[in-house]
Amino acid sequence: MTDQHHAPLAPARHAHILAALERDGIVRVSQLTEELGVTPVTLRRDLQQLEEEGHLERVHGGAVPPSSAADVSPPPSAISGGAIAVLVPSLAYYWPGVVRGMEQEARRLGLRLVLRGASYELQDERPVLERLVATEDVRGLIVAPNPDAAHAQDVVQWLDQCGVPSVFVERDAVVLPGREPVENVTTDHALGAVLAARHLAGLGHRKMGLILSRDSPTGRKIVKGWAAACEELELGPSAHFESQFPDRNGAGFTTAVNAAIDTALETGVTGLVIHSDPEAMAFIDIALNRGISVPEDLSVVAYDDEVAQLFTPALTAVSPPRAAVGAAAVDLLTRRIADPSRAVHRVSLSPALNARESTAPPA
């Protein structure tokens, strides 16, 4: 608890306000006065300064993120109340951050989430989706179906015809026979690969490698971005290599990592981009056991930034805007429910690169 007689200085207050805003999606003057032990007048002055700097937008009694300011009015009567059903392929990795963004935005709009986790092995999500649609007061669906499943296109067609509005999240798809794009919110993972390659090049690395953990929708976009980055940075065929690891829990993982390390050493590669965090961590552990130092001998950029900063050394990582993706999906869906005739929207959000200890100029 803050001591009333030793209130934090303005920079500390501002950091507290922005952290609370990121966590909760909204801050209230009444709550902050108690937490920080300062007067409402001081807080309003803080909020005004942060608004002028573009960090937030003030609303009655508090503030919201800039991107949310247009939507602070109560939801239209067409979408007030009810539930949004959500189907994602995992509740363990990556997706919890997306779901948290959905939950915050749904709560702000007076809606609730009905959440289901499928799996990447499920070949037909239609039975799960049918049960979700049958749930009382479900107004729409947010889905991340497996695009590589046997019934992937059947699922897309079913969603188009089920009579309930839907938005895809981190997925691209088209409706046959006209190949009309499906409304979706995605991270620009190709840009993420470009950011990683540019970061390594900016440090002076002229030979780089890309290693993917699996063939996935994200991985395929990363590959496209990587190819564009190699062209942009004028890396010839001998200045980059690409590899894919098997399951890190499988028997061949360590062998594959050692082979990738051998390739890097033989070809003079000094910088690597590895998708995703756990594979990057396992890779570094094996490299350290071989006497290879990170980042002195080999710089590593992880992709996903789920747990990258918890590792030693803290991993430089590409960070998709997971919570913002979830919030945008809810926003898109509620607008579709309120206006079924609006144009199809496809929203692409940019990831960021967080530079930490695992990258440095080449020795």
HUPEVEN-V569716 format. One record per residue. N is the residue number from 0. RES is the residue in one letter. PHI is phi in whole degrees, -180 to 180 (999 if undefined). Layout:
# HUPEVEN-V569716
n=N res=RES phi=PHI
n=N res=RES phi=PHI
This chain:
# HUPEVEN-V569716
n=0 res=M phi=999
n=1 res=T phi=-79
n=2 res=D phi=-73
n=3 res=Q phi=-58
n=4 res=H phi=-86
n=5 res=H phi=-132
n=6 res=A phi=-62
n=7 res=P phi=-65
n=8 res=L phi=-70
n=9 res=A phi=-54
n=10 res=P phi=-59
n=11 res=A phi=-68
n=12 res=R phi=-62
n=13 res=H phi=-62
n=14 res=A phi=-63
n=15 res=H phi=-64
n=16 res=I phi=-62
n=17 res=L phi=-69
n=18 res=A phi=-66
n=19 res=A phi=-65
n=20 res=L phi=-66
n=21 res=E phi=-66
n=22 res=R phi=-72
n=23 res=D phi=-106
n=24 res=G phi=81
n=25 res=I phi=-162
n=26 res=V phi=-127
n=27 res=R phi=-120
n=28 res=V phi=-58
n=29 res=S phi=-61
n=30 res=Q phi=-71
n=31 res=L phi=-70
n=32 res=T phi=-61
n=33 res=E phi=-72
n=34 res=E phi=-69
n=35 res=L phi=-101
n=36 res=G phi=69
n=37 res=V phi=-126
n=38 res=T phi=-78
n=39 res=P phi=-57
n=40 res=V phi=-62
n=41 res=T phi=-62
n=42 res=L phi=-66
n=43 res=R phi=-64
n=44 res=R phi=-66
n=45 res=D phi=-60
n=46 res=L phi=-64
n=47 res=Q phi=-63
n=48 res=Q phi=-65
n=49 res=L phi=-65
n=50 res=E phi=-68
n=51 res=E phi=-63
n=52 res=E phi=-85
n=53 res=G phi=86
n=54 res=H phi=-84
n=55 res=L phi=-160
n=56 res=E phi=-132
n=57 res=R phi=-76
n=58 res=V phi=-130
n=59 res=H phi=-59
n=60 res=G phi=86
n=61 res=G phi=177
n=62 res=A phi=-156
n=63 res=V phi=-134
n=64 res=P phi=-60
n=65 res=P phi=-54
n=66 res=S phi=-69
n=67 res=S phi=-94
n=68 res=A phi=-61
n=69 res=A phi=-70
n=70 res=D phi=-114
n=71 res=V phi=-78
n=72 res=S phi=-70
n=73 res=P phi=-57
n=74 res=P phi=-63
n=75 res=P phi=-59
n=76 res=S phi=-59
n=77 res=A phi=-65
n=78 res=I phi=-123
n=79 res=S phi=-70
n=80 res=G phi=78
n=81 res=G phi=93
n=82 res=A phi=-132
n=83 res=I phi=-114
n=84 res=A phi=-91
n=85 res=V phi=-127
n=86 res=L phi=-125
n=87 res=V phi=-124
n=88 res=P phi=-78
n=89 res=S phi=-157
n=90 res=L phi=-112
n=91 res=A phi=-108
n=92 res=Y phi=-131
n=93 res=Y phi=72
n=94 res=W phi=-70
n=95 res=P phi=-55
n=96 res=G phi=-66
n=97 res=V phi=-66
n=98 res=V phi=-64
n=99 res=R phi=-60
n=100 res=G phi=-63
n=101 res=M phi=-62
n=102 res=E phi=-61
n=103 res=Q phi=-64
n=104 res=E phi=-69
n=105 res=A phi=-63
n=106 res=R phi=-61
n=107 res=R phi=-63
n=108 res=L phi=-92
n=109 res=G phi=76
n=110 res=L phi=-115
n=111 res=R phi=-122
n=112 res=L phi=-102
n=113 res=V phi=-112
n=114 res=L phi=-105
n=115 res=R phi=-135
n=116 res=G phi=-106
n=117 res=A phi=-94
n=118 res=S phi=-161
n=119 res=Y phi=-68
n=120 res=E phi=-87
n=121 res=L phi=-65
n=122 res=Q phi=-90
n=123 res=D phi=-150
n=124 res=E phi=-85
n=125 res=R phi=-59
n=126 res=P phi=-60
n=127 res=V phi=-66
n=128 res=L phi=-65
n=129 res=E phi=-61
n=130 res=R phi=-67
n=131 res=L phi=-66
n=132 res=V phi=-64
n=133 res=A phi=-75
n=134 res=T phi=-64
n=135 res=E phi=-59
n=136 res=D phi=64
n=137 res=V phi=-75
n=138 res=R phi=-98
n=139 res=G phi=-170
n=140 res=L phi=-125
n=141 res=I phi=-118
n=142 res=V phi=-134
n=143 res=A phi=-131
n=144 res=P phi=-70
n=145 res=N phi=-77
n=146 res=P phi=-73
n=147 res=D phi=-102
n=148 res=A phi=-74
n=149 res=A phi=-60
n=150 res=H phi=-107
n=151 res=A phi=-56
n=152 res=Q phi=-71
n=153 res=D phi=-60
n=154 res=V phi=-65
n=155 res=V phi=-60
n=156 res=Q phi=-64
n=157 res=W phi=-63
n=158 res=L phi=-62
n=159 res=D phi=-66
n=160 res=Q phi=-107
n=161 res=C phi=-78
n=162 res=G phi=87
n=163 res=V phi=-117
n=164 res=P phi=-60
n=165 res=S phi=-143
n=166 res=V phi=-132
n=167 res=F phi=-86
n=168 res=V phi=-124
n=169 res=E phi=56
n=170 res=R phi=-143
n=171 res=D phi=-112
n=172 res=A phi=-161
n=173 res=V phi=-131
n=174 res=V phi=-100
n=175 res=L phi=-86
n=176 res=P phi=-88
n=177 res=G phi=-84
n=178 res=R phi=59
n=179 res=E phi=-70
n=180 res=P phi=-65
n=181 res=V phi=-88
n=182 res=E phi=-64
n=183 res=N phi=-156
n=184 res=V phi=-127
n=185 res=T phi=-135
n=186 res=T phi=-89
n=187 res=D phi=-80
n=188 res=H phi=-67
n=189 res=A phi=-62
n=190 res=L phi=-63
n=191 res=G phi=-57
n=192 res=A phi=-65
n=193 res=V phi=-64
n=194 res=L phi=-60
n=195 res=A phi=-65
n=196 res=A phi=-66
n=197 res=R phi=-64
n=198 res=H phi=-61
n=199 res=L phi=-64
n=200 res=A phi=-63
n=201 res=G phi=-64
n=202 res=L phi=-82
n=203 res=G phi=109
n=204 res=H phi=-76
n=205 res=R phi=-114
n=206 res=K phi=-132
n=207 res=M phi=-138
n=208 res=G phi=-135
n=209 res=L phi=-119
n=210 res=I phi=-127
n=211 res=L phi=-105
n=212 res=S phi=-81
n=213 res=R phi=-168
n=214 res=D phi=-79
n=215 res=S phi=-147
n=216 res=P phi=-57
n=217 res=T phi=-66
n=218 res=G phi=-58
n=219 res=R phi=-67
n=220 res=K phi=-71
n=221 res=I phi=-61
n=222 res=V phi=-60
n=223 res=K phi=-62
n=224 res=G phi=-65
n=225 res=W phi=-63
n=226 res=A phi=-62
n=227 res=A phi=-65
n=228 res=A phi=-67
n=229 res=C phi=-61
n=230 res=E phi=-69
n=231 res=E phi=-61
n=232 res=L phi=-87
n=233 res=E phi=57
n=234 res=L phi=-90
n=235 res=G phi=-71
n=236 res=P phi=-55
n=237 res=S phi=-85
n=238 res=A phi=-103
n=239 res=H phi=-154
n=240 res=F phi=-142
n=241 res=E phi=-129
n=242 res=S phi=-148
n=243 res=Q phi=-136
n=244 res=F phi=-87
n=245 res=P phi=-75
n=246 res=D phi=-52
n=247 res=R phi=-67
n=248 res=N phi=-91
n=249 res=G phi=-90
n=250 res=A phi=-69
n=251 res=G phi=-88
n=252 res=F phi=-65
n=253 res=T phi=-60
n=254 res=T phi=-62
n=255 res=A phi=-66
n=256 res=V phi=-64
n=257 res=N phi=-61
n=258 res=A phi=-66
n=259 res=A phi=-67
n=260 res=I phi=-63
n=261 res=D phi=-59
n=262 res=T phi=-62
n=263 res=A phi=-61
n=264 res=L phi=-66
n=265 res=E phi=-70
n=266 res=T phi=-99
n=267 res=G phi=79
n=268 res=V phi=-70
n=269 res=T phi=-119
n=270 res=G phi=-137
n=271 res=L phi=-128
n=272 res=V phi=-113
n=273 res=I phi=-127
n=274 res=H phi=-106
n=275 res=S phi=-120
n=276 res=D phi=-50
n=277 res=P phi=-60
n=278 res=E phi=-67
n=279 res=A phi=-63
n=280 res=M phi=-65
n=281 res=A phi=-64
n=282 res=F phi=-58
n=283 res=I phi=-65
n=284 res=D phi=-58
n=285 res=I phi=-67
n=286 res=A phi=-63
n=287 res=L phi=-62
n=288 res=N phi=-64
n=289 res=R phi=-91
n=290 res=G phi=84
n=291 res=I phi=-94
n=292 res=S phi=-94
n=293 res=V phi=-119
n=294 res=P phi=-100
n=295 res=E phi=-59
n=296 res=D phi=-93
n=297 res=L phi=-148
n=298 res=S phi=-88
n=299 res=V phi=-130
n=300 res=V phi=-110
n=301 res=A phi=-87
n=302 res=Y phi=-125
n=303 res=D phi=129
n=304 res=D phi=57
n=305 res=E phi=-78
n=306 res=V phi=-133
n=307 res=A phi=-60
n=308 res=Q phi=-76
n=309 res=L phi=-84
n=310 res=F phi=-81
n=311 res=T phi=-122
n=312 res=P phi=-73
n=313 res=A phi=-58
n=314 res=L phi=-87
n=315 res=T phi=-60
n=316 res=A phi=-151
n=317 res=V phi=-83
n=318 res=S phi=-116
n=319 res=P phi=-66
n=320 res=P phi=-81
n=321 res=R phi=-56
n=322 res=A phi=-62
n=323 res=A phi=-66
n=324 res=V phi=-63
n=325 res=G phi=-62
n=326 res=A phi=-64
n=327 res=A phi=-65
n=328 res=A phi=-65
n=329 res=V phi=-65
n=330 res=D phi=-60
n=331 res=L phi=-62
n=332 res=L phi=-66
n=333 res=T phi=-65
n=334 res=R phi=-69
n=335 res=R phi=-66
n=336 res=I phi=-63
n=337 res=A phi=-70
n=338 res=D phi=-141
n=339 res=P phi=-61
n=340 res=S phi=-93
n=341 res=R phi=-67
n=342 res=A phi=-62
n=343 res=V phi=-66
n=344 res=H phi=-109
n=345 res=R phi=-124
n=346 res=V phi=-104
n=347 res=S phi=-120
n=348 res=L phi=-106
n=349 res=S phi=-88
n=350 res=P phi=-79
n=351 res=A phi=-126
n=352 res=L phi=-112
n=353 res=N phi=-105
n=354 res=A phi=-80
n=355 res=R phi=-133
n=356 res=E phi=-90
n=357 res=S phi=-86
n=358 res=T phi=-127
n=359 res=A phi=-160
n=360 res=P phi=-58
n=361 res=P phi=-64
n=362 res=A phi=-63
